[in-house]
């Protein structure tokens, strides 16, 4: 289950990074749009992207979300991708994210392969305010 403060941060218009493991064992980090349901952090990508290939080989991921209004507040979720959702649900989700961040639907011309939602179940969650003892 995602902690309520972290869920609110991920559902707001805040950016995130996702870190995954490359085949070499090195870490790849990408800045992403982010979302959450009651149990998972949600990342929407495409199946041809390296981050998706990384997750297919090793489901471990770390997502950091920072508050756009206060970048000293952030949340870190470490966990595993436990589900991948494709098809119309993934397409509708990228439109939802694009409306949240950009104010309009996602351009069909921007999709190169197939959209996929990565559902990340937390193993560890941290919500922090730098400089405070939260």
N, C-alpha and C positions, 0 to 999 in steps of 0.2 A: 504494500500500500504506500502511496506517495503521501508524505506529510503535507498537510493543508497549506502551509506557507510556501512550500516548494511548488505545489500544484498551482497556486495562484500566480506565482512568479512565472512559471512556464506557460500558463494560459494568457498572460498579459503580453503586450507588444515588446517583449524583451528578447534579446538575441542570446544564442548559446553556442558553445563549441561541443563537438563530439570528437572524442579520441578513440581510435581503433588501432589494431595491430596490423601492420603491413606483413606480407609473407616473409620478409627479412627479419621480423621481430621488432623492427623500429616502430615508433608511434607516429600515426598520421592524425592531425587535428584539423578540423574544418569548422568555420563559423557557419551556423545554421539558423533557420527558423525552427521554433520548438513549440510543442504543445504537450498536454498531459491529460490523462483520464484519472480515475480514482486510484488506479493501481500501477500505471506505467508512465514513463516519459515517452513521448511520441516524436519521432524524427521521420520526415518524409524526404525520400531521395529517389533516384532512378537506379534500375538494376545494372546499368553499364558502368556506374561510378565505382571508383576504387573503394570507397568506404563500404559499399554494399558487398563487394567481393571480400573485403577484410572480414566483415561480420559473418559472411557465409563460412569462412574458414575458421574463425574464432569469434564466438558470440559476445565476448567481453567488450564493454564500452564504458567510458566515463563521459558524462555530460555536465558541463558547467553553464549555468544560466546566470546572467547578471542583470540587475535592475537598471533600466535605462535612465530612470530619474535619480538613481543613487548608485553609481557604479561601484561603490565600496560595499554594497550589499550583493551577495551572490549565494548560489546554492550549487552544491556538487552532488551528483548522483552517480554512484558506481554500481554497475550491474551487468546483466546479460540480456541480449535480445532473445525474447522467448516466443515471439510471434512475428510474422511478416504478413502484411495485408496488401494485396494488389487489387487490380480491377477498378470498378466504379467507385468503391469506397476510398481508395487511395487517390483517385483523381479528384473526388469531391473534397477530400481533406487538403490537397494542395491549393484548391481554390479558397477554402476557408482560411488557410494560413496567409495566402497572398492578400486577401481582403483585410486581415488583421494588420499586416505590415505595410501594404502598399495601397489599400483602398479599392482594389479591383480584382477580378478573377485572374487566374494564372493563364498566360498566353499558351494556347494550344501549340503554337509554333516553337515554343521553348522546350517542349517535351521531345527528347530524342529516342527514348526506348519505352519503358513502362515504369510508372510511378509505383512506389512501395512505401508503406508505413512500417517503420521499425518500432516494435513495442518493447521497451526496455524495462525489465523488472528490477527494482533496486535491491542491492545487497547492503549498501551503505548510503546514507543521506546526511548531508550537512547543510544547514542554512546559517550563513554568517553575515555579520556586519563588521567590517574591518574597523578596529579601534574600539569595539564594544565587547562585552562578555556574554553575548547571546548564546 
